[in-house]
Amino acid sequence: MNRPSTSGREELPTRFAAADLPVRDCVELAAGLASYARRHGLAQVEVSGPSAIGELIEEFGLDEVRFVDAHRKPAADIAEAPQTWRCGQRGLRCLSDQLADAARAPSEGETPLSTLPEGSVLQFVRHNRLGDALGIVTGLEHYCRDNAVASVGVTGSRALAEVVEVFACERVRYVSSPGETISGDALFARSSWSLPWLDRFNHAATDAFGGRARHRVPPLPLRQAPVPGDREAVVYCQFDARSSTPLPRDTARRLLSRVAAHGEVRVLGGPDTQDYLGQDLTYVRADLPEMVTRLLSCRLFVGCDSGLGHLAGCLGAPGLILSTDDFETTWSFFRNYAGLSVIPLAAAELLLP
C-alpha cells in the first residue's frame, strides 16, 4: 500500500513492520510514524510489531497510525530501515525522511560496490581533536570491513595516529608522509548530525563512495587491552574550558566537591582548565595509551560532550556526561555507550549526592 503524498513525493510507503524493538524505541517509532503521516499528508499509516506499539498508539491518541497484527507484504521493514532517529522535533523529521526513503532503499544484494580505491589516503586538516579521530577511524574501519576494502590510510593530527595505534584497526593505517590524498574534511562536512557519533563518518564514506552503510557502529576494541585489575577509588572529571558552553565555574566547583565523596578527584585538563577551575585541584595530562589505562581503572568518570567523554564511552568506563547545551543532541551522541548516562546540567546537583 503505497500512496502519493500531498508534499509531492510519490509512492510513499504506508505499511510498516517493526522488529522486536525495546519500549524506548517503540515510543519514538509511534511518535515518528504519526509525524511522518502528518508531514507527508497521509491520512493514516499502518504498523505491525511488538504489542507495545499498539498500546502506545492508543495511549497517545495517534489517529494517524493504526496498529495491525501482521502484514502479508509490508512496504517497509523497520528492522532494515536506519535506526538513527532521536527524540525531539529534529529527530522526528529525521525519522520521517528515513521512512519515506525506506521503500526505495536497495536490498543487500542490490547494494552497489564501494568505489573507494584500495590504498587511498584521507587527509584531515581541520578535524584534529580526539572525538573526531575516534569517529573517523571507527567509521572508516567498519566501512572498509563491510565493503571488502583491504586497506586505506589517514593522515593529519597526532590524535588520528594515536587512535590507529591504540585501537584494533585491521584496515585503517596512519600515513605520516602521504602523496596524493582525498580530502577527509570534505567528507566529514557531509556527515549528518542526526546520526549517533560513531555512525557519522561511516555514513559520510558511504554517501561519497557507495557500498554498504552500517547502523549503530560499535566501538573498536583495544589493540592490546590492559590486564584487568581492581578499580581505584579515583574519580576523573573533565569540564572543557574551551567548550562553547562550559559549566559555570561555581557549578563546576560544587560538582567536584560532591563527587569527592566517591573517591579522590583528579581533573583532566591543562593550563586553561587550571585557570578556569583554580590551582587547588589535582590535574592530570596524559597521552592516549596512559589515559586509556586510567579510565579503565577509575571508579567513575564525570565529563561533558568531548573527545574524552567519547573515549570513556568506547572503553565502557562507568560515568556521567553532563549536557551543558542541548540535551537532545548530547543524549543522541552518547546513547549507545553502555557505561555512560547523560543528564541535564540542571539535574546534576540532585543526582550527585
VOMI-645855 format. One record per residue (C-alpha): x, z, y. Coordinates in Angstrom, 1 decimal, m for minus. Layout:
# VOMI-645855
       c1       c3       c2
        X        Z        Y
...
***
This chain:
# VOMI-645855
       c1       c3       c2
      0.0      0.0      0.0
      2.0     m1.3      3.0
      0.3     m2.0      6.3
      1.2     m3.5      9.7
      1.7     m0.8     12.4
      0.5     m0.8     16.0
      4.1     m0.5     17.1
      4.9     m4.0     15.9
      6.8     m3.2     12.8
      5.3     m4.9      9.8
      4.7     m3.8      6.3
      5.4     m0.1      6.8
      5.2      1.9      3.6
      2.2      4.3      3.5
      2.7      5.7     m0.1
      5.5      8.1     m0.8
      6.6     10.0     m3.9
      8.6     13.1     m3.3
     11.1     14.7     m5.7
     11.1     18.4     m6.6
     12.2     19.5     m3.2
     12.8     23.1     m2.0
     10.0     24.6      0.0
     12.0     24.4      3.2
     12.3     20.6      2.8
      8.7     20.3      1.9
      7.8     21.9      5.2
      9.9     19.3      7.1
      8.7     16.5      4.9
      5.0     17.3      5.5
      5.5     17.5      9.3
      7.7     14.4      9.2
      5.1     12.3      7.4
      2.5     13.3      9.9
      4.8     12.4     12.8
      5.7      9.1     11.0
      2.0      8.2     10.8
      1.3      9.0     14.4
      4.4      7.3     15.7
      3.7      4.0     13.9
     m0.1      4.0     14.4
     m1.0      4.5     10.8
     m4.4      6.1     10.1
     m3.1      8.0      7.0
     m0.3      8.1      4.6
     m0.2      9.4      1.0
      2.4     11.5     m0.7
      2.8     12.9     m4.2
      5.2     15.5     m5.4
      5.5     19.3     m5.5
      2.2     21.1     m5.1
      3.7     23.0     m2.1
      3.4     19.8     m0.1
     m0.3     19.7     m0.6
     m0.7     23.3      0.3
      1.3     22.8      3.5
     m0.7     19.8      4.5
     m3.9     21.8      4.2
     m2.4     24.9      5.9
     m1.1     22.9      8.9
     m4.2     20.7      9.1
     m2.2     17.5      8.9
     m5.1     15.0      8.8
     m2.6     12.1      8.9
     m1.3     12.9      5.4
     m3.2     13.0      2.1
     m1.7     14.7     m1.0
     m2.3     12.9     m4.3
     m1.3     13.9     m7.9
      0.7     10.7     m8.6
      1.2      7.1     m7.5
      1.3      4.3    m10.0
      3.6      2.2     m7.9
      4.8      4.1     m4.8
      6.2      2.0     m2.0
      9.0      4.5     m1.3
     10.6      7.2     m3.3
     11.6     10.2     m1.2
     14.3     11.1     m3.7
     16.0      7.8     m2.8
     15.4      8.0      0.9
     18.2      9.6      3.0
     17.6     13.3      3.1
     19.2     13.7      6.5
     16.3     14.9      8.7
     16.4     18.1     10.6
     14.0     20.4     12.3
     12.6     19.7     15.8
     11.3     16.7     17.6
     14.5     14.7     17.3
     14.6     15.3     13.6
     11.0     14.1     13.2
     12.0     10.9     15.0
     15.0     10.5     12.7
     12.9     11.0      9.6
     10.2      8.6     10.9
     12.8      5.9     11.2
     14.2      6.6      7.8
     10.8      6.4      6.1
     10.0      3.1      7.9
     13.2      1.6      6.6
     12.8      3.1      3.0
     10.8      0.2      1.6
     13.5     m2.3      2.8
     16.4     m0.2      1.5
     18.3     m2.2     m1.2
     18.5     m0.6     m4.7
     21.8      0.4     m6.1
     22.1     m2.9     m8.0
     21.4     m4.8     m4.8
     23.8     m2.9     m2.5
     26.4     m5.3     m1.0
     30.0     m4.7     m1.9
     32.2     m3.0      0.6
     34.3     m5.3      2.9
     36.9     m2.6      3.8
     40.2     m4.2      2.7
     42.3     m2.1      0.4
     45.3     m0.6      2.2
     43.7     m0.7      5.7
     44.8      1.9      8.2
     42.3      3.5     10.6
     43.8      4.8     13.8
     42.3      7.7     15.7
     43.4      8.3     19.3
     40.5     10.3     20.7
     39.2     12.3     17.7
     42.1     14.6     17.1
     40.6     18.0     16.5
     40.3     19.8     13.2
     36.5     19.4     12.9
     36.8     15.7     13.5
     39.6     15.4     10.9
     37.6     17.2      8.3
     34.6     14.9      8.7
     36.7     11.7      8.9
     38.8     12.4      5.8
     35.9     13.8      3.7
     33.5     11.0      4.6
     36.2      8.3      4.1
     37.3      9.7      0.8
     33.8      9.7     m0.6
     33.1      6.3      0.8
     36.2      4.9     m1.0
     35.3      6.6     m4.3
     31.7      5.3     m4.2
     32.7      1.7     m3.3
     35.8      1.3     m5.6
     38.2      1.0     m2.6
     41.5      2.1     m4.2
     43.3      3.3     m1.1
     43.1      3.4      2.7
     45.2      5.1      5.4
     44.5      7.2      8.5
     46.8      7.8     11.4
     46.6      9.8     14.6
     46.7     13.6     15.0
     48.6     16.3     13.2
     45.1     17.6     12.2
     44.5     14.5     10.2
     47.8     14.7      8.4
     47.2     18.4      7.5
     43.7     17.8      6.2
     45.0     15.0      4.0
     47.8     17.2      2.8
     45.7     20.3      2.1
     42.5     18.8      0.6
     42.4     16.8     m2.6
     42.4     13.2     m1.4
     42.9     10.6     m4.1
     42.2      7.5     m1.9
     43.0      8.5      1.7
     46.6      8.9      2.8
     48.2      9.7      6.1
     50.4      6.9      7.7
     52.9      8.1     10.3
     54.1      4.6     11.5
     51.4      2.1     10.9
     51.5     m1.6     11.7
     48.2     m3.3     12.2
     45.3     m0.8     12.4
     41.5     m0.6     12.6
     40.1      1.5     15.5
     38.7      4.6     13.8
     37.5      5.9     17.2
     35.2      2.9     17.5
     33.7      3.7     14.0
     33.3      7.3     14.9
     31.4      6.4     18.0
     28.8      4.8     15.8
     28.2      8.0     13.9
     24.6      9.3     14.0
     24.3     12.8     15.5
     21.2     13.4     13.4
     23.3     13.5     10.2
     25.0     16.6      8.8
     28.6     16.8      9.9
     30.4     15.7      6.8
     28.0     12.8      6.3
     28.6     11.2      9.7
     31.8      9.2      9.1
     30.7      8.3      5.6
     27.6      6.5      7.1
     29.7      5.1     10.0
     32.0      3.4      7.5
     29.0      2.1      5.6
     27.5      0.6      8.7
     30.7     m1.2      9.5
     31.8     m2.4      6.1
     28.7     m2.3      3.9
     28.6     m0.8      0.5
     27.0      2.4     m0.7
     26.4      5.4      1.5
     26.4      9.0      0.2
     23.9     11.5      1.4
     24.9     15.2      1.6
     28.6     14.6      1.3
     30.1     17.6     m0.4
     33.3     19.2      1.0
     36.6     18.2     m0.7
     38.3     20.7     m2.9
     41.7     22.1     m2.1
     44.7     20.2     m3.5
     46.2     23.5     m4.5
     43.8     26.3     m4.5
     45.4     29.7     m3.9
     45.3     32.3     m6.7
     42.1     34.3     m6.1
     42.6     37.8     m5.0
     40.7     40.8     m3.6
     39.1     40.3     m0.3
     40.8     42.0      2.5
     39.0     44.3      4.9
     39.6     41.8      7.7
     37.0     40.1      9.9
     38.2     36.9     11.6
     36.4     36.0     14.8
     36.7     32.7     16.7
     35.0     32.2     20.0
     36.4     29.0     21.5
     37.3     29.5     25.2
     37.5     25.7     25.6
     33.9     25.2     24.5
     31.5     23.6     26.9
     29.1     26.5     26.2
     31.3     29.6     25.5
     29.9     33.0     24.9
     29.7     35.2     28.0
     32.8     37.4     27.9
     30.8     40.7     27.9
     28.7     39.4     25.0
     31.8     38.4     23.0
     33.4     41.7     23.6
     30.2     43.6     22.4
     30.1     41.4     19.2
     33.7     42.1     18.5
     33.2     45.9     18.7
     30.2     45.6     16.4
     31.9     43.6     13.6
     34.8     46.1     13.8
     32.6     48.3     11.6
     33.2     45.9      8.8
     37.0     45.6      8.9
     40.0     45.0     11.0
     39.1     42.4     13.7
     41.6     39.5     14.3
     40.8     36.8     16.8
     41.7     33.2     16.0
     43.0     31.7     19.2
     45.9     31.1     21.6
     46.7     32.0     25.2
     43.5     30.5     26.7
     41.4     32.7     24.3
     43.5     35.8     25.3
     42.9     35.1     29.0
     39.2     34.8     28.2
     38.7     37.9     26.0
     41.6     40.2     27.1
     45.0     41.2     25.9
     44.0     44.3     24.0
     42.9     42.4     20.8
     44.9     41.2     17.8
     45.3     37.4     18.0
     46.3     35.0     15.2
     47.6     31.5     15.3
     48.5     29.7     12.1
     48.9     26.2     10.7
     46.2     24.8      8.4
     47.6     26.0      5.0
     48.0     29.6      6.2
     44.6     29.5      7.8
     43.0     28.4      4.5
     44.7     31.4      2.8
     43.5     33.8      5.5
     39.9     32.5      5.4
     39.7     32.7      1.6
     40.8     36.3      1.6
     38.9     37.7      4.6
     35.7     39.9      4.3
     33.8     38.0      7.0
     34.2     35.1      9.4
     32.3     35.1     12.7
     32.6     32.0     14.9
     30.9     29.2     16.8
     30.4     25.4     16.3
     34.0     24.5     16.0
     36.6     23.0     13.6
     37.5     26.4     12.3
     33.8     27.1     11.7
     33.6     23.9      9.6
     36.8     24.8      7.8
     35.3     28.2      6.8
     32.2     26.3      5.6
     34.2     23.9      3.5
     36.1     26.8      1.9
     32.9     28.8      1.1
     34.0     31.7      3.3
     31.3     34.2      4.0
     30.3     34.3      7.6
     28.1     33.7     10.6
     28.0     30.9     13.1
     26.6     31.8     16.5
     24.7     29.0     18.2
     25.6     29.1     21.9
     23.9     25.8     22.8
     21.3     24.0     20.8
     20.3     26.0     17.7
     18.7     22.9     16.1
     21.9     20.9     16.4
     24.1     23.7     15.2
     21.9     24.5     12.2
     21.8     20.9     11.2
     25.6     20.6     11.2
     26.1     23.8      9.1
     23.0     23.8      6.9
     24.9     22.6      3.8
     27.6     25.2      3.8
     26.6     27.8      1.2
     28.6     30.7      2.6
     27.6     30.5      6.3
     24.4     31.4      8.1
     23.6     30.1     11.6
     21.9     32.5     14.0
     20.9     32.1     17.7
     23.1     34.0     20.1
     20.1     36.0     21.3
     19.7     37.4     17.7
     23.3     38.2     17.2
     23.2     41.8     18.5
     20.1     42.5     16.4
     21.7     41.2     13.2
     25.1     42.7     13.6
     24.7     46.5     13.3
***
